Amino acid sequence: MAVCETCGNDYDMSFEVHAQGAVHTFDSFQCAIQAMAPICEHCGAKLIGHGVQSGEHWYCCAHCARQEGSEGIVDRVAAGVAG
């Protein structure tokens, strides 16, 4: 058994996440997300999906990126536009 680094639960089905040269132990994806997911720099939401990047900054969506001054970022391409 191993102890979850987020909640402290000693769980027989815990798992390890290897990221950026470190090893983390969690008892659930919820705890892994809480500990490791990036945070939107505008609204503070955890980035569980892809999010959007503008330079070195991460946002949960194009709206939040635009609120912080990023231009030209959209959540999806308009219908009929080839890219």
N, C-alpha and C positions, 0 to 999 in steps of 0.2 A: 504494500500500500504506500501511497505517496500523498503528501500534503499539498493542497492547492495553494498557490502563492497569492491568490486574490482573496479567498474566503476562509482559508485555514482548515477546510474539511479534509480529513484523512480518509481517502476513498480508494477502494480496491480497483476501480476502473479509471483512475486518473490517466492522463496522457501528457506527453511532452510536445512542446513546440520548439523547434530549432530555428532561430531567426537572428541574423546579424551577429553570428558568433556566440550567441548566448542560448542557454537551454532554460525553458520555462515549463512549469508543471501546473496543470489545471485539472479540475474535476468536471468541468462543463465548458461548452462553447460560450455560454453566457459570461463566465469568468474570464475566458481568454479574450473575448471582445472587450470587456471592461478594462482589462489591463493593457491590451496591445493595439486596439483600433485607433487610428489617427482621429483627431477632432477637427471639425469644420472651424476655420478661423473666423467665420462670421457669426454663426448661430450656436456653436458649441456641440452640435450633434455628432455622435460617433459615426465614422465612415465605415459602414459595414459592406457596402457595395463598392463600385469603382470610384465614385466621387469625381471631381474635376480638379485639375491642377493648372495653376497659372504661375509660371516661374517656379519658385520654391514654395509656393503656398498651396494648401489643399482646402477644398470646400466640398460640402455635400451635394451641391447642385450649382447650375449656372447662375441662378438668381442670386445666391449668396456671393458668388465670385464677382458678379456685376456690382453688388452693393459695396464691395471693397475696392472698386475701381477697375477691375479687369474688364476689358472690352472684347467683343467678338466671341464670347463663349456662349454656346447654346447646349441645351440638354439633348437635342436630337436634330438631325438634318431635316429641313422642311421637305414635304412630299414632292416628288418630281425633280428634286435637285440632284444632279449627278455629282459625284465627288471623287 
